[in-house]
Amino acid sequence: MTQLTLDMPDEVFATMHKDPAEFTNELRVAAAVKWYELELISQGRAAEIAGLTRAEFITALGRYKVCPFQYTAEEVFAELADAD
């Protein structure tokens, strides 16, 4: 596993009301959620990046108000129609 080092102002932790370890975990989740929302990565890969199970990641999507589905209703209906 690759390890990254980020320089962060100390004030960030107080602003976010998190210690450095909590902040690091939240940063991983936030990045994974955003990349998933932008459809850059799959839900499974996002969960892996976030360090969560897939079920926990879906819960995190809800906290960030991101839909767990990457298909619109129209796309689902079109796919179902094509399957007939």
N, C-alpha and C positions, 0 to 999 in steps of 0.2 A: 504494500500500500504506500502511496506517495503521501508525504506530509508537506503541508504548506504553512508558511509563516506570514502573518499579516501584522503590520504595525497599525495599532488603533489608539486614538487618544483615550486617555484614562476616563475622560468625562462620558464617553459613549456608554460605559457599563452602568454608570449612575443614571444616565438618561433612560436607558432601557430597563433599569431595575433588575439587572442580571449580573452574576459574576462572570468572569471570562469563560468558564466551561459552559455555563448555560447560554451565553451569548454565541459561542462557537456552534453549539447544537442548533440554536435558533437560526443562525446564518445558513447552515447546511440545509435546513428545512425550507427556509425562504427561497434560497437559490433553486432548490429542486422543484418547489411549487411553481416558481416563475418559469423555469425552463419547460416544465410540463404544460403550463398554460399556453406558452408560445409554440407548443407542439414540436419542440426540439428533441425531446426524449420521451420514452414510453413511461407509463405509470410504474411498471416494475423497476426500470432503471432509476426513476426519480425516487422511489422508496429506498432503493439501495444507496443512492447518494445521500439521502436524508438520514440514513441509519435507522430506518423504521421498517416494520413489516408493511405489507401492502395495505392491510386493514388500517393500521395506524396512519399511513400516508393519506388514505381517503378521508380519515377524520381531520387530518391537518388541512386538506383541501377545503373542507367545510369551514375551518377556522379562518382561512384566508379568503373565503367566499369565492372559491374557484370550483367550477363544475367538474365532477370526476369523469364526465363523458366528453370525449373529443369529437363526437359526431353530433351534428344538428339533427333535429327530428326529420327534416327533409332528406338528409343523407341516409338515415336508417330506413325510411320508407322506400327510397329509391333502391337501396340494396335489397330490401325484401321483395320488391317488385321484380328486380332482375333475377332473383333466385327462382321465381316461378317458371 
